[in-house]
Amino acid sequence: MPKNRYYSGPRSDHFDGLRFHAPGGGRDKTLRDMAKMLWRGRRERRKPWPRAGRFIDGGKPPARVEGARIRISFIGHASFLVQTEGVNLLIDPVWSQRVGPSGIGPKRITPPGLAFENLPEIDAVLLSHNHYDHLDVATLSRLARERPAPVLTPLGNDTILRRADKAIQAQTFDWGQHANVGPLKIHFEPTYHWSARGRSDRRMALWASFVIEGPTHKIFYAGDTGFGDGSIFTDIGRRHGPFRLALLPIGAYAPRWFMRGQHVDPNESVEIFRRLGAQSAFAFHWGTFRLTEEPYEEPVTKLKAALAAAGIAPERFLSDPAGASAEWE
């Protein structure tokens, strides 16, 4: 009888006693699907990525940002420093040169937008799911030593972290639950995605998006997600919106037939932005690690076209490179 290696808890509408799932999400990919993708990839010439990606030196952020002002520092890929209401949140931090098991996997082509030494004191780390490009044990272990803070993460991921390094202090939450960090509430919400660290633990730990709720404003971080039928985002927008800021992925979407269920493309990201009722957005999940087939600059180019088609001013949805920072009053 198979057993979940990370989590033991009651069944729910998204946990069957062994594996988690997103209601309305896509099916798992099969070995045949993988073989088909690899075969097509060999037949179709991929456009090479540059040896070094676009990058801005992020310098040193302020120690704190008080009140309703929001400041974000884009570290690269899916990693952000979010500063608001006197609280410093680090999201899906990855400083490693490669993302994968045992030091293998895609190599970083763009350095982290913030030097680790320039990080301010961290109040909490938000960890969306256990894929290697989001859960980086080396980075989390270093944070536990040099910038200790609780790691807030969905169900089951605490087991992974505890086995890797007992110094990492993880607290877990289900969809619909929230954590308090100073004056902020961190809500755990669904996404259309999945989880795995190897071949035999698929969907044995939960994944999530985050709603960061302050006294006067809210921020949404999507993590990794497909679009599905869009109902998750309509519901989040209805319950939590409108949002002052949404952090939304735009890359790792090709080939579309293979990636559609787990990663949005720029057109879908713009539709999520609309459904959330967000005032502003910042794009991530592009230009740091080559995970999929699309060319390096294509996500940004397609985002600009999608915004124009939707009649949304480009300054409302930024797509700056790693190291960029932005502020909202």
Beta strands, then each sheet from edge to edge (+ up, - down):
strand 1: 70-76
strand 2: 79-84
strand 3: 87-91
strand 4: 124-126
strand 5: 151-154
strand 6: 170-173
strand 7: 178-181
strand 8: 184-189
strand 9: 209-213
strand 10: 218-221
strand 11: 243-249
strand 12: 278-284
strand 13: 317-318
strand 14: 325-328
sheet 1: 6+ 5+ 4+ 3+ 2- 1+ 14-
sheet 2: 7+ 8- 9+ 10- 11- 12- 13-
end
